[in-house]
Amino acid sequence: MSPLPGGPFEAVRHASKDDPSSPDAVSARTPKDTHLPPLPADEASMSAQTRLQVLREMMAEAFLALDAQGTIHELNHRAASLLGLPYGTCEGMTPWAAQPMLAGTTLHERLLDALATREPARFLSELPSGVWLELSVRPVGGETWVLATDITRRQRAENEVARTEERFRQLGERFQVALESAQMAVWETNLVTGQVFRSEGHDRLYGYPQPLEEWTHEQFLASLHPDDRPEVEAQVSAIFHNDVLSYSSTFRTHWPDGSWHWLISRSRVIRDANGKVMVVRGAILDITALKETEEALQEAVRTRDDFLSVASHELRTPLTSLRLQVDLLRRMSENKGDEPVGSEKVTTRLDAADRQLKRLAALLDNLLDVSRIRTGKLDFELASGDLAPLVQDLVGRFADEAKQAGVELDMRVEGPAPCRFDKLRMEQVVSNLIANALRYGQGTPVHVALRQQDGQLRLTVRDGGPGVPATERERIFQRFAQVQGSARTGGLGLGLYIVRQILEAHGGRVWVEEAPGGGAAFVVTLPVEGA
């Protein structure tokens, strides 16, 4: 074995076999199955080589000396034990020849690299036995020395730490995904250290796309709705004056974009043995959608109650009038001979009764149609036809009603108006629009016009009443909606909703705009067949 140049073993470089302290002499007289060579009685007489051999066997590390071909020149018992080499019979063999299980391992590959490059190296290698080694390789003279330390326990501990860290990382990622999916965040304020922790999505709940550099209690209070701030401040103050262990706050927070969002915060208070507040931690959840749903449900309940009130009134009105007309006819029949059945008085009563029955039937039909629309069962029988005669006929039907109301009703129909439509449903559309104009026009003239324009049929029903405010022009096509602030004129607020649903099923549109000179103009467009 070649010693380190200039090292403490330089003096034995030229020792001969005749020298009793030479390596060959020591090897010749040292039993192969002992760990340490026999020591002379006088330690002062020990050669440097003997001392080196004793030192190698006392080492906790494994030691190998390989020649330029990678064959084992020397090794200690620790190396033989760790590598599974047969001690005393493997000199002159490569480690992977002496122990075939080492072939192809990282140890094998890295040692071949070190032998080829003659460069120092440090690396880790796991043996087939499961033992982990930390190896240091260094060229020394014409040899390559290998020092290996068993780090199996350390490596297993590090692997377990890495696995634990990975599990925590995955749990953290899953927790963060759960928080983000639920639009939720967690936070903690340490009153002892002054440190504030908040999860990644915390600042987004306050309207900031990217996390802020810091978040303070003052920023939190400044974001609160003025109506909610006193209660939240009182809750926070209370934890320092009593034994509160948890509390819940629901409040609105103002986002930088000007919108308001609802949050609910549930907090825990951690105290020391004397009851002093140490840490406050909690979770925040965005409940804006829940609040909007709650408000929508409340509005739906109010709408339902209003509808039931209106419906009972509207249904009672024709029934009351009908009962009155029937009572009058009964009294007239009891006065024998005074009024024949065909007299004008009887005919008038019967016409009034007929109008009330038609009104009652229309109300019930509207209710049924709304139910059919919601369940997708509003059927249509579309057929090719001319819309002009239908409009002319309906205007004629309303002539008497308009005359009795003192309303001038005229029309301008430019035919033909080819279209695919459901006759009964289109009658319902035109009737609803004319009835609305008579009801809300406050006695002003009502004009009905139909013509082709820009490849479409355009039907306009216009009155000279107060009109529909711009803010109401979309809302009035919703269910149960009527113009806000207008005088009560009857109806369930379903007619325009049904009109829009029917026209959309025909590929058409309906909207309301201000009429020239004031009033409301309801405009319907339908595709012209063949255009």
ABEGO torsion letter per residue (X at the ends): XBBBBGBAAAAAAABBAABAABAAAAAAABBAABABBBBBABAAABBAAAAAAAAAAABABBBBBBBAAGBBABBBAAAAAAAGBBBGAABGBBAAAABAAABGBAAAAAAAAAAAAGBBBBBBBBBAAGBBBBBBBBBBEABBBBBBBBAAAAAAAAAAAAAAAAAAAAAAAAAAAAAAAAGBBBBBBBAAAGBBBBBAAAAAAAGBABBBABBBAAAAAAABBAAAAAAAAAAAAAAAABABABBBBBBBBBBAAGBBBBBBBBBBBBBBAAGBBABBBBBBBBAAAAAAAAAAAAAAAAAAAAAAAAAAAAAAAAAAAAAAAAAAAAAAAABBGABBAABAAAAAAAAAAAAAAAAAAAAAAAAAAAAAAAAGABBBBBBBBBAAAAAAAAAAAAAAAAAAAGBBBBBBBBOBBBBBBBAAAAAAAAAAAAAAAAAAAGGBBBBBBBBBBGGBBBBBBBBABAEBBAAAAAAAABBGBBBBGBBBAEEAGAAAAAAAAAAAAAGBBBBBBBBBGEEBBBBBBBBBBGX
